Amino acid sequence: MTRAAWHVATVAEVRDETPTARRLTLEVPTWPGNEAGAHLDLRLTAPDGYQATRSYSIASSGDGTRVVLAVAEVPEGEVSPFLVHDLRAGDQLEVHGPLGAYFVWRPGGAAAGAEASPLRPVQLIGAGSGVVPLVAMAAAHDEGADATPFRLLYSVRTPADVFFADELRAFAEAPAPTRLGLDLVYTRDAPAGAARPPGRLTPDLVAELAWPVEQRPRIFICGPTPFVEAVAGWLVAAGHAPEAIRTERFGGA
Amino acid sequence: MSFITRGFSGRSRDRDERLPPGQTLVEDWPVLSAGPTPDVSTDEWRFEVRTESGRHEWSWDEMQALGVEDVTVDIHCVTHWSKLGMAWRGVPLDRIFEEVETSHDYVMAHSYGGYTTNVPLDELLDGQAWIAFEADGEPLDPEHGGPARLLVPHLYFWKSAKWIRGLVTMPTDDPGFWEQNGYHLHGDPWTEERYW
């Protein structure tokens, strides 16, 4: 694993990701690359030396020096409102990473630390901005033309709240062996022609849309704590092995 | 070497001295776990200590009978949040090790669900660590490690293993779960021992 270190980053591009989130593309000349699903610490320093550090998942992976984040605004937050509203191209900040060697997917069919078993499919399950590390995995799968069967179940409030909508659509339209199975579940407003009316995920819906137990999928779940708690619990109750399920949570319980 | 990020002023200038470097105060209680939350009842819960010379085991009631303490401590998560002045209730590890002989200097904590973390034995003794089962006056929720978790508040909170089921002493400081996945072998928040 690459040893994590502090790096100076320059903001290369900012763009709206959703009405409440912004995509930040950072140029980090000394970045050693990162695995799909890794995260970093981002540090801001004020003129009087005051510093604030937060952790963010990385939406990109591989050897390049471009690092893509998608930051959702936490109302009343100290760092995310600055990143979402004030940061602009050319600004500099510091990042520490890459971090995390567990919630990562490595091309070739094996989750980190697991034996290679190319036939086990991968099920990604995300809610809201929790899709960010899963997008990195789906992108690595797509770019590597990896034949591991991949599905993403994405719970999101409305069509406008979908992170990386164009990228996900492109992965879902890729040629067959690497195509991403994409299921969007809208909790508040569904677009015309959606597969089902808006509503929260249920155990039945997860059972319907995720790889079945018999296929022994590797499962990555990321989202707010109550979402991850609920979905991971349903999957274990349905017979999925707890050790096949990797989780990343944010927020309190 | 740090430099200024244009336009950033931040907020909390009155920094609480109980807050280690790089930490931010939270009022809620974030949850971090690598996998699903195990469901362990106090009836089936057992705690064991294994050493080079043998094995000791306690049931839930036997653990409580060792002597329960109330403590108020600060906790610090490596993901940059801290909670200050939390009330906890649990059995100090000193009571457990009164019944255990070992020449080993380290332990691996093992959890229901398979999690592990390594800690030097002398950092678990002298009132520094507990088997905790209540926080802020309530039984520990499963997502926070209930029915019982290790509480080692002077180290980053990943060392305070949720769903604790035992300790295995060891002669060398072998890495546990997060320690194998990039996190520091020791984890002192005051010197920011976060990562390798």
Interface residues (C-beta under 8 A of the other chain):
Chain A: M1 R3 A4 V8 D41 R43 L44 T45 A46 P47 G49 Y50 Q51 A52 T53 R54 S55 E78 F82 D86 L87 D91 Q92 L93 E94 H96 L99 G100 A101 Y102 F103 A112 G113 T225 E229 A232 G233 L235 V236 P242 E243 I245 R246 T247 R249 F250 G251 G252 A253
Chain B: S2 F3 I4 T5 R6 G7 F8 S9 G10 R11 S12 R13 G22 T24 V26 D28 W29 P30 V31 L32 S33 A34 G35 P36 T37 P38 T79 H80 G113 G114 D141 E143 H144 F177 W178 Q180 N181 G182 Y195 W196
